[in-house]
Amino acid sequence: MAKEDSQKSALEVEDIKRHLDMLDQRLDNIDSIVSAVAERVMNQPIAINITCPHCGSEVEISIIGSKKPSKRPRK
């Protein structure tokens, strides 16, 4: 009985590790997308249209950047 519990807990740990790896990959993808959008905004205007799922009204968000922000030196 203890051996079965040990095997189940080992499988659960492996499942958690797999889920964490998938989450890490998704966060990396989100970071890449946000970086690409930020670079585009710095070069030209961008407009995002969002429709409210509750009331159906449309919202337009326009972002305009004039230059790329400078990097601050790390301390």
C-alpha positions in Angstrom: 0.0 0.0 0.0 2.8 2.4 0.9 4.5 1.6 -2.4 1.4 2.5 -4.4 1.1 5.8 -2.5 4.8 6.5 -3.2 4.3 5.9 -6.9 1.2 8.1 -7.0 3.0 10.9 -5.3 5.9 10.6 -7.7 3.5 10.7 -10.6 1.8 13.8 -9.1 5.2 15.5 -8.8 6.1 14.7 -12.4 2.7 16.1 -13.5 3.3 19.3 -11.5 6.7 19.7 -13.1 5.2 19.2 -16.6 2.6 21.9 -15.9 5.2 24.3 -14.6 7.3 23.8 -17.7 4.2 24.5 -19.9 3.4 27.6 -17.9 7.0 28.8 -18.3 6.8 28.3 -22.0 3.5 30.2 -22.2 5.0 33.1 -20.2 8.0 33.2 -22.5 5.6 33.4 -25.5 3.7 36.2 -23.8 6.9 38.1 -23.1 7.9 37.8 -26.8 4.6 39.1 -28.0 4.6 42.0 -25.6 8.1 42.9 -26.6 7.2 42.8 -30.3 4.2 45.0 -29.7 6.3 47.5 -27.7 8.8 47.7 -30.5 6.1 48.3 -33.1 4.5 51.0 -30.9 7.8 52.8 -30.7 8.0 52.8 -34.5 4.5 53.6 -35.5 1.0 54.1 -34.0 -1.0 51.1 -33.1 -4.8 50.8 -32.4 -6.4 48.0 -30.4 -10.1 47.3 -30.8 -11.8 45.5 -27.9 -15.4 44.4 -27.7 -16.9 44.1 -24.2 -18.3 40.6 -23.7 -21.0 41.9 -21.4 -22.5 44.9 -23.1 -21.1 44.5 -26.6 -19.8 48.1 -26.8 -16.5 48.6 -28.7 -13.5 50.3 -27.2 -10.6 51.5 -29.3 -7.2 52.0 -27.6 -4.6 54.0 -29.6 -1.0 54.1 -28.6 1.6 56.4 -30.1 5.3 56.3 -29.3 7.9 58.8 -30.5 11.1 57.0 -29.5 12.4 53.9 -27.9 13.0 54.4 -24.1 16.6 54.3 -23.1 17.8 51.5 -20.9 18.7 52.4 -17.4 22.1 51.0 -16.1 21.7 48.3 -13.4 23.0 49.1 -10.0 
